[in-house]
Structures are given as structure tokens and as C-alpha cells.
């Protein structure tokens, strides 16, 4: 989920610094020096570190570069960092010879104006600009005196998005010279537990990567470290230039014992929702393709190649049609047709025959495709349980028919009427991408730029794979109205396989210990509701004066000082070395029950290991004792007979029932038949039940 209020263009303005106003080194170096390896134009970047901490998909990243001017004169030092486009900068500082100058982070429009003003006055400023497919570049340069050291530190944050079943953390590595201390350190903490973790680099062979890279994960924690030596950074054994120039990508996923996971911290909550194993909802796809003259050549050929691959992935339950627009508009079929083998073969022939011509009539092309979907639904030409989407590809701006972007947006918005999403693909850079993006967003879709590279067809196919498998439509995330103050977007037209819906909000009561979250959606065969019971009640394990706190919803194992504790969603197993094992189960009852409340069940798995001196409410029964059950007869409940129990010289009336035995299965338990003693165990236990009640445990 992307938060629309994140700034996409940010300025770090060091207003207190003038380009020539930095303090000079107190000493002056005399004579020529032998410059160490890794010096470029008199500047040695001796340390570059990227430190990332990811908690519940949220990444906090600190990029630190340290350099020294080895020259005899002042030199300019540049600091370039390429950031993911979904990230936002939270801090920037510049330190010269121990003096730190903080930067100011500004929103897009304000940033642009202040940047231009700062540059005109000779001050130091940095601006974020687009840089490639996934990144934006932050650049700042500073004049550094001879012998002086400078440290750049940039902090940025990002919510990692789940894509094709994995979260991706994307780091650009480009030091431009050999760096004595280069390292990437990433620590990941996921309360649900980590199911897989991987890391790869596009700029280095697996053989070299293996010796510089360490990665591990266990339970909730994962770690990735990349520390290439100087020799591993060389582009060849005798070279002095660096091969570190490319992408370093970390991917991971989390355990999913249930479709959703809700986490509560400091009065706020975040709800992650990603069900698995659901059947795919059939889809009705209107492809709206630009075949104007500007698409001629390689762009149109790559579009054809991508469409042919997409047709291979269409399922027979799907429906489709093609609308082509240039100066005018044409369609493959009069209406949507089912993706049968015969129709798909005919569609391939049609795609191969597409030719470029004329102008660009985006408005009429989109309206024709939208109208086709609306009519198919009205005339019942498509399955009732199916979902519709419009995919539009263009490489330019509208220049015939209705060409005003705001009017096209209005027409499209009115035609769709909120019934299905629009996905816009912008091919190349010669187009109004903001127009495409805004139009897609206001119709519950998104836009994607397709770059004019050799893999443009794969980019198109990759986009389609994201939306090819809808598992739910009309998704609504519901929370108690009296419990929530603020809420991010909580309704979605689709949930696609391999993705994740994320909703965050603020609780009315920071001390609230439980609430219920419901997720409703339409599946391929029926309507579905997923319910998450949320509790903030904690389990605290003390090691002398040091506490470790866990939730009943955790899945975790802790071992220390001969004690082993395992929590597995509302069950806790505690073992003492080779001795006895206890099971504590959180029993939850109906929240509105007038009498009963949630309670803890305490069970002893292997009581035979307890000594004969053990006593207490449970301990008195750990050793064998004599009893006899007789005179089984009908009780007040026909399904639960009564009987007479003779024990400890008492005759007691008992009732047949069932209970869970957790000795063999500590997670679910096994149902066993047993006799229930009435009146708080009077006659069975030593003394009376109030003898065993204490005001507190310590």
C-alpha cells in the first residue's frame, strides 16, 4: 500500500553553509605526497555504509559516506544516493571537521523553489530527481578544504510492498571508486516470523558474492551483511576501478498461519492482509492499445510480443477484447469473447497484424473499451462472479478529438463510475505521465512507466502478472467504530495473488487490550469473511531484572538458563530442563457473555516426573489415588449422564463431559471424555477451593 501523502521530491538545504565558507584545516601539508589507493581527483572516500532496520515491513535506512581531501587545495566532494521512488527522506546532515550542519527536508513544490534560490546564492543544496525505473537520485556537492574530512548522512524510510509473494528491498550500489570500508547491514524483525530470506547483486558473480555476503534468518529475525574487501571490489585483479555498480536486492516473506495479522504499538495498529490458496476470480480484460504513428518500429513490436505472452497466460474462464486507437478507434470483436483456445488463436493473429498509423485519440479509445465492459455486464455476457479491468497503453499525449487532460479524466471517471479499475501504461518519456497516473488513481488503479529498453516487452508482461490473478473483489476492512479514531484506505476493488493489503489506524484507547477486525470480499465461488481477534495482553518472561515481552498471538521459542518456553498462537509450553512440562492455554469466550470471561488453562503434561511431596490444587493429584465411579444414570442433560464417584471417603455426584488433553498435541489438544465434579471440587480436593486462592503470585 502506498501512502499518497509521502513526498516524492525532497530538498535538503544547508542554509548555514556557503560554498566557500567551510573551516580550513589548521595545518598545511607541504611537498608532494603518495596518494593511497582509492583516491580519485584528490578525494578519498574511505567509508560507505548502508544500515537498514526493517520492522513489520517498514524500513529505516541510514546511508553514511566519509571522505577526506588528500589534495593540497580545496576540492569539491559529491554525495549521490539513489532512493526507491516510494521512499521518503527524513533527515540529512553534513559534518566537516567535526562540525555538523543539519539539513531541512521540504515538500516538493517548496523544495524546488528553495533549491533554485540556494544554488543562485552559492549555498549547498540537494534535490531529489527521477533516476531510472525504480529510483530517484539525491545529490549534494560541497567544497572541502585541503586535509579536511567530510561525512554525509542521509536517512530515508520506506514501506516495503509485497510483490509476487515477496517483499523487496532495493538498494543501489555505486561508490564510483574503491572504498576501504564498504558495507551493507540489514536487520529484519517480523512479528509473524520470517519464512524465507534471500539477497542478490546484479554487479558481482555468485562466487565473489558468496564470500562477501552473509544472510541468515530464524524465527522473527533476519540478517543480511555485504562487506566486500578492496580486492573483491576491483573490476579485475590489477584494476583500481570498482565493479560495485548495480542493484543489491533483498527479498523475504513472512509466515502466514492466518490470512491476516494485526499489530498494535503505542496506541496505533496496522493490519496486514494476504490470504493464500483461494481460487482465482475470472477476469474480463479490455486492452486499449495506442497504434498511432509514434508507436512505429520497436515500440509496437515489443507491445505485440508482450501481448502474445499475455495471451498465453489467459485462462479459459477469462474474457477479453482489444480496442485500438490512433486518429480513430477500432475493435477486434464487437463485444468481449471468452478466452477459448480457438478465440485465443484468432487473437494472436489479430495482434500480429496490428500496424501503426495516424494521431492519438486517447479519449475515444478509452471510452470504447469502458463501454464494452459495461455492456458485457448489462447484457450478462460475462460470469456474474467475475471482475473487469481496463489496461491502456500509450506512448504520447492526446492530439486529436478531446485532448484536454482534465476533460478526458472527467469522461473516463463518469464512464467507469467506480465499477472497475483502470491501469495506465506509459511507454517512454514523451508523454504526460502525471495525467496517466492521476487518471488511473482516481479509478482505483495505478500507472506504470514502460522504459524504452530491450526488455520493454518483459516490463509489460511483468505488469500484467501483477493483476492476472485476482483472488477477491470488493474487499472491505472493517473495525469497531467506537475503537478507531483515524484510518487509512480500507476498501479495495481487488486483492491480487502475491500482493498484500495494509491498513493502519489510531486507537481511541491506547490501553485497549482487544478488538476484532473483519475483512469481507467476494471470491470466485462465494462471499468470504475473515476475522482477526486482536489482543495486546502480554506474556512477560523475566531473566533476573530483565524482562522479555511477547503476545499471545506470537509464534516464538525462547531458551535460557535451563528454561524453554514456546508460544504458538494462544498456547504456551514451558519446560524445565529434563523435568516437567506445563501447557498454558488462553481460553477465549464470547466477548459479550454476561458471566464468563477469558481465562488461562494450566495443564501438566508429564506429572509423573513430579515428586511425592508436590501438593497444591493440581499437585495433590500427581500421584496415584483410589477412586470408583458407579451407578451411571441419566442426568438433567440427556447427552451428559450423571454418576456416583467415591473418593477420599466421600460420595460425590459427577457429570460426564469432555475436555482437551494437551499431552500429545500442545497446540490443538485431543478431546477426551471425563467426569466433572460439582461445587468447586468439594470432597475431591483437600480443604476447600478458597484455600488455593492467593492475592498475587509474587
C-alpha positions, 0 to 999 in steps of 0.5 A, a space after each residue: 500500500 502506498 501512502 499518497 501523502 509521502 513526498 516524492 521530491 525532497 530538498 535538503 538545504 544547508 542554509 548555514 553553509 556557503 560554498 566557500 565558507 567551510 573551516 580550513 584545516 589548521 595545518 598545511 601539508 607541504 611537498 608532494 605526497 603518495 596518494 593511497 589507493 582509492 583516491 580519485 581527483 584528490 578525494 578519498 572516500 574511505 567509508 560507505 555504509 548502508 544500515 537498514 532496520 526493517 520492522 513489520 515491513 517498514 524500513 529505516 535506512 541510514 546511508 553514511 559516506 566519509 571522505 577526506 581531501 588528500 589534495 593540497 587545495 580545496 576540492 569539491 566532494 559529491 554525495 549521490 544516493 539513489 532512493 526507491 521512488 516510494 521512499 521518503 527522506 527524513 533527515 540529512 546532515 553534513 559534518 566537516 571537521 567535526 562540525 555538523 550542519 543539519 539539513 531541512 527536508 521540504 515538500 516538493 513544490 517548496 523544495 524546488 523553489 528553495 533549491 533554485 534560490 540556494 544554488 543562485 546564492 552559492 549555498 549547498 543544496 540537494 534535490 531529489 530527481 527521477 533516476 531510472 525505473 525504480 529510483 530517484 537520485 539525491 545529490 549534494 556537492 560541497 567544497 572541502 578544504 585541503 586535509 579536511 574530512 567530510 561525512 554525509 548522512 542521509 536517512 530515508 524510510 520506506 514501506 516495503 510492498 509485497 510483490 509476487 509473494 515477496 517483499 523487496 528491498 532495493 538498494 543501489 550500489 555505486 561508490 564510483 571508486 574503491 572504498 576501504 570500508 564498504 558495507 551493507 547491514 540489514 536487520 529484519 524483525 517480523 512479528 509473524 516470523 520470517 519464512 524465507 530470506 534471500 539477497 542478490 547483486 546484479 554487479 558481482 558473480 555468485 562466487 565473489 558474492 558468496 564470500 562477501 555476503 552473509 544472510 541468515 534468518 530464524 524465527 522473527 529475525 533476519 540478517 543480511 551483511 555485504 562487506 566486500 574487501 578492496 580486492 573483491 571490489 576491483 573490476 579485475 585483479 590489477 584494476 583500481 576501478 570498482 565493479 560495485 555498480 548495480 542493484 543489491 536486492 533483498 527479498 523475504 516473506 513472512 509466515 502466514 498461519 492466518 490470512 491476516 495479522 494485526 499489530 498494535 504499538 503505542 496506541 496505533 495498529 496496522 493490519 496486514 492482509 494476504 490470504 493464500 490458496 483461494 481460487 482465482 476470480 475470472 477476469 474480463 480484460 479490455 486492452 486499449 492499445 495506442 497504434 498511432 504513428 509514434 508507436 512505429 518500429 520497436 515500440 509496437 513490436 515489443 507491445 505485440 510480443 508482450 501481448 502474445 505472452 499475455 495471451 498465453 497466460 489467459 485462462 479459459 474462464 477469462 474474457 477479453 477484447 482489444 480496442 485500438 486507437 490512433 486518429 480513430 478507434 477500432 475493435 477486434 470483436 464487437 463485444 468481449 469473447 471468452 478466452 477459448 483456445 480457438 478465440 485465443 488463436 484468432 487473437 494472436 493473429 489479430 495482434 500480429 497484424 496490428 500496424 501503426 498509423 495516424 494521431 492519438 485519440 486517447 479519449 475515444 479509445 478509452 471510452 470504447 473499451 469502458 463501454 464494452 465492459 459495461 455492456 458485457 455486464 448489462 447484457 450478462 455476457 460475462 460470469 456474474 462472479 467475475 471482475 473487469 479491468 481496463 489496461 491502456 497503453 500509450 506512448 504520447 499525449 492526446 492530439 486529436 478529438 478531446 485532448 484536454 487532460 482534465 476533460 478526458 479524466 472527467 469522461 473516463 471517471 463518469 464512464 467507469 463510475 467506480 465499477 472497475 479499475 483502470 491501469 495506465 501504461 506509459 511507454 517512454 518519456 514523451 508523454 504526460 505521465 502525471 495525467 496517466 497516473 492521476 487518471 488511473 488513481 482516481 479509478 482505483 488503479 495505478 500507472 506504470 512507466 514502460 522504459 524504452 529498453 530491450 526488455 520493454 516487452 518483459 516490463 509489460 508482461 511483468 505488469 500484467 502478472 501483477 493483476 492476472 490473478 485476482 483472488 477477491 473483489 470488493 474487499 472491505 476492512 472493517 473495525 469497531 467504530 467506537 475503537 478507531 479514531 483515524 484510518 487509512 484506505 480500507 476498501 479495495 476493488 481487488 486483492 491480487 495473488 502475491 500482493 498484500 493489503 495494509 491498513 493502519 489506524 489510531 486507537 481511541 484507547 491506547 490501553 485497549 487490550 482487544 478488538 476484532 477486525 473483519 475483512 469481507 470480499 467476494 471470491 470466485 465461488 462465494 462471499 468470504 469473511 475473515 476475522 482477526 481477534 486482536 489482543 495486546 495482553 502480554 506474556 512477560 518472561 523475566 531473566 533476573 531484572 530483565 524482562 522479555 515481552 511477547 503476545 499471545 498471538 506470537 509464534 516464538 521459542 525462547 531458551 535460557 538458563 535451563 528454561 524453554 518456553 514456546 508460544 504458538 498462537 494462544 498456547 504456551 509450553 514451558 519446560 524445565 530442563 529434563 523435568 516437567 512440562 506445563 501447557 498454558 492455554 488462553 481460553 477465549 469466550 464470547 466477548 459479550 457473555 454476561 458471566 464468563 470471561 477469558 481465562 488461562 488453562 494450566 495443564 501438566 503434561 508429564 506429572 509423573 516426573 513430579 515428586 511425592 511431596 508436590 501438593 497444591 490444587 493440581 499437585 495433590 493429584 500427581 500421584 496415584 489415588 483410589 477412586 470408583 465411579 458407579 451407578 451411571 444414570 441419566 442426568 438433567 442433560 440427556 447427552 451428559 449422564 450423571 454418576 456416583 464417584 467415591 473418593 477420599 471417603 466421600 460420595 460425590 455426584 459427577 457429570 460426564 463431559 469432555 475436555 482437551 488433553 494437551 499431552 500429545 498435541 500442545 497446540 490443538 489438544 485431543 478431546 477426551 471424555 471425563 467426569 466433572 465434579 460439582 461445587 468447586 471440587 468439594 470432597 475431591 480436593 483437600 480443604 476447600 477451593 478458597 484455600 488455593 486462592 492467593 492475592 498475587 503470585 509474587 
